[in-house]
Amino acid sequence: MANSIIILTNEEKLTYTGLKHKGDGYYGYSDGLHTVSFHVSNFIGRVYLQATLVEAPTEADWFDIELTLTTPYIEFATQTTKTEGASFTGNFVWVRGKIDRDHLVASEYVSGTHGRLEKIVLVI
């Protein structure tokens, strides 16, 4: 039976990381299959998913999940409004979302310029 949860929503910051959420390794599922959807509105930036295999992780225990064949993120280089999905496999104890705009020349978040991450939905 699949479970879905919103793991990250918009924050008025250029770069931020969400809280940890239980991955399929926590539930003891064996297939490791995850599907995720990114819902963005006029969004510019990179969206990452991170995971850990550690029950009580420190910041050093987190790693990026490969979301495309060439990058561990999905990049929206121009203001984009859409829902984009990805699937990945791994028996992770915890997962979390991350927004990164450090590559942009902006010094502060501006809603009209940087848009919104409406939500990241994880399906296990």
C-alpha positions, 0 to 999 in steps of 0.5 A: 500500500502506497503512502504519500506525504508532503515533505517540503513547501515554500519558505521565503528564503533563497536556499533551505532544507526541509525536515526529515521524513520516514523513507521506505527503509524505516517501514521495512519495505523491500522494493525501495521504489519511491516516486516524488513530484515537485510542484512549482509556480514561477520557480527558479532554482534547483530542487534536491532530495537527500537521504540517509541510512542512519536512524539518528543522522547528523548533517554529515550523514545526508547524501543527494539522490540522483534525480536525473541521469547527469545531476542530483537535482532538477533545475528550473533555469527560468521561471517555471510553473509545472509539476514534474515527477521522478522515481528512484530506488533505495532503502532509505531510513529518512528523506528530505527536500532541499531548495538551492539557489546559491548559484543565482546572483541574488542576495535575498529571496524575492517572491516575484523573481524566484517564485514558489515551491508549492510542495514536494510530494513523496510516495512510498 
